[in-house]
């Protein structure tokens, strides 16, 4: 449902940058600037860092690389961080054990010891929804999509249908072979699955999973670099970040900055906690974007003539779900929410300090010095990345 609501946003406001473009379209500039900080400094690098960390876990566990000193193993994972065939192998093996070997004991009392605590449910939803993340990737680069009215809903329908079938099949396969304690203890479930079922072929699995993760990291980098680029293009970040090589249409400066931020967050802490931080910020941002869509509908603000409109109950129900996830997290897990809210509040305050016309922007020496610094950075960036600065006049 959320994916189709974002298709409406993407076809209504056909500008790259996703949530940034939508919030700016309704002139909620302070909120848009706030989420630029959240998206660029928390969500995008955290997601890429999690994917890179998972990549390293599969390589080290699959190849049975282990160091005598635990801190050596920790640093090795971080340094290493920097297909459908795999899924089919797991699914076919799992279903072979289920159908032909009759391995059904792990499905008996499958919901034993289930907890219904709201905080636990929300954390589980965050983890599950994080796995399905990616349905809004196209919104970040909508300017690069031909015929968005046709291709965006088509991509979402086919992509989500296939992913849902694959994920359900993968989980059935995992639970057929592995019991709950084994799943909880494993840091790389696919590798543990392979070690129990594939014999000497188990060493194929970490390589295959890593290839899949390269694709996931690629999509994250695509989205996050376009987000940085879009923010720099409208002046919310220094203009040198919008440096683009026009021959390949590649925002090289934004890609490089994204790499630096990802490397930094790969050392930031516990994997599950990072998922919760990023998920809370992501769903609060999505709630604001859907509120912007409802505001557009209510005020009849002009949108692209090729816009697709979803039934009104869909954005209303989706924003209600987003707000519920946020409120329950604040009530049940204040530590997670305060970290993410600090980023949001920090971005909001930064807007009034650096972008508000009555604050530093009204001080002549600040305008002069910031312009000089930005110009020098832009010159060196264009030379280093063989690109030109792209800019857009904000309405």
C-alpha positions, 0 to 999 in steps of 0.5 A, spaced: 500 500 500 505 504 501 509 503 495 503 505 491 502 511 495 509 513 493 508 511 486 502 517 486 507 522 489 513 520 484 508 521 478 505 527 481 512 531 483 517 528 478 523 531 481 529 526 484 530 526 491 523 523 493 521 526 500 525 532 499 522 534 493 515 532 496 516 536 502 519 542 498 513 542 493 508 544 499 513 549 501 515 545 508 522 548 507 524 547 514 521 540 515 525 538 508 531 541 511 531 537 517 530 530 514 535 532 509 540 531 515 536 525 517 537 522 510 544 524 509 547 523 516 543 517 519 538 513 514 542 512 508 549 511 511 546 506 516 542 502 511 549 501 507 553 500 513 548 494 515 548 491 508 556 492 508 556 488 515 552 483 513 556 482 507 562 481 511 558 476 516 557 471 510 564 472 508 567 470 514 563 465 517 562 462 510 570 461 509 570 460 517 575 465 518 576 467 525 582 471 529 585 469 535 583 476 538 576 478 538 578 485 536 582 483 530 575 479 528 571 485 529 576 490 525 576 484 519 569 484 518 569 492 518 574 492 513 571 486 508 565 490 508 568 495 503 541 473 484 536 470 484 540 463 483 542 464 490 535 464 493 533 459 488 538 454 491 536 455 498 528 455 496 529 448 492 534 445 498 529 447 503 523 445 500 526 438 498 527 437 505 520 439 507 516 435 501 521 429 500 524 428 507 518 430 511 522 435 515 516 438 519 518 438 526 520 445 526 513 447 524 510 444 531 508 449 536 511 454 531 508 460 535 510 458 542 513 463 547 510 469 542 510 476 546 505 481 544 508 487 548 507 493 543 514 495 543 517 488 541 512 488 535 514 494 533 521 492 533 519 486 529 515 490 524 521 495 523 526 489 522 521 486 517 519 492 514 527 494 513 528 487 509 522 489 504 525 496 504 527 498 496 520 500 494 521 507 494 528 507 491 525 509 484 522 516 487 529 518 488 531 518 481 524 519 478 527 524 473 532 518 470 525 514 469 522 514 462 514 514 462 514 514 470 506 513 469 507 507 466 514 504 469 513 506 476 507 502 478 509 496 473 516 496 477 512 496 484 507 491 482 512 486 479 518 487 484 514 487 490 510 480 488 516 477 486 520 479 493 514 477 497 514 470 494 521 469 495 521 472 502 516 467 504 519 461 500 526 463 503 523 463 510 519 456 510 526 453 507 530 456 513 525 454 518 524 447 515 532 446 516 533 450 522 530 450 529 529 457 533 535 456 537 539 455 531 536 461 527 537 466 533 544 464 534 546 464 527 549 471 525 549 468 517 543 464 517 544 462 509 551 460 511 548 456 517 543 453 512 548 451 507 553 448 512 547 443 514 544 441 508 549 442 502 555 438 504 562 441 501 557 445 496 556 450 503 562 454 501 558 457 495 553 460 499 557 466 502 560 468 495 553 467 492 549 471 498 555 476 498 553 477 490 546 479 492 548 484 497 552 487 492 546 489 488 542 491 495 548 496 496 548 498 489 541 500 490 542 504 496 548 508 494 543 509 488 538 512 492 542 516 497 547 519 492 541 522 488 538 524 495 545 528 497 545 531 490 538 533 490 539 537 496 545 540 494 542 542 487 537 546 491 542 549 496 540 545 502 547 542 502 554 546 499 553 546 492 560 542 491 556 536 493 552 537 486 558 536 482 556 531 476 559 528 470 554 529 465 557 524 460 555 518 465 550 522 468 553 520 475 553 525 481 560 523 483 561 528 489 555 525 492 557 518 491 564 519 494 561 523 500 556 517 501 562 512 501 565 516 507 559 516 511 557 509 510 564 507 512 563 511 519 557 508 520 560 501 519 563 502 526 557 506 530 554 500 534 550 494 534 546 492 528 539 491 531 540 498 534 542 501 528 536 498 524 531 501 529 534 508 529 534 508 521 527 505 521 524 510 526 527 516 522 525 513 515 518 512 518 517 518 521 519 521 514 514 517 510 509 520 515 511 527 513 511 525 506 504 522 506 501 528 510 504 532 504 500 528 499 494 529 503 495 537 504 496 537 496 489 533 495 486 538 500 489 544 497 488 542 490 496 544 489 498 543 482 501 537 480 504 533 474 499 532 469 501 525 468 500 523 476 496 517 478 491 518 484 490 512 489 484 511 493 484 516 498 483 511 504 490 508 502 494 515 504 490 516 510 491 508 512 498 508 511 500 515 514 496 512 520 500 506 520 506 510 520 504 514 526 502 508 530 509 505 529 512 512 531 508 513 537 509 506 540 516 506 539 516 513 543 512 510 548 516 503 549 523 504 547 525 511 548 532 510 547 531 509 540 526 514 539 530 520 542 537 518 538 532 519 531 529 525 534 535 528 536 537 528 528 530 531 526 531 536 531 538 538 530 536 539 522 530 543 524 535 548 528 540 548 523 535 550 518 533 556 522 541 558 524 543 557 517 538 558 512 532 562 515 533 569 512 533 573 519 539 568 522 546 568 519 543 569 512 542 576 513 549 577 516 554 580 510 560 577 513 557 570 513 554 570 506 561 573 503 565 567 507 560 562 506 560 563 498 568 564 498 569 557 501 563 554 497 566 557 491 573 554 492 570 547 494 566 547 488 572 548 483 576 543 486 571 538 486 570 539 479 577 538 477 577 532 482 571 528 479 571 531 472 564 534 473 560 540 473 556 543 479 548 543 478 544 548 481 536 549 481 533 555 483 528 554 488 521 556 487 
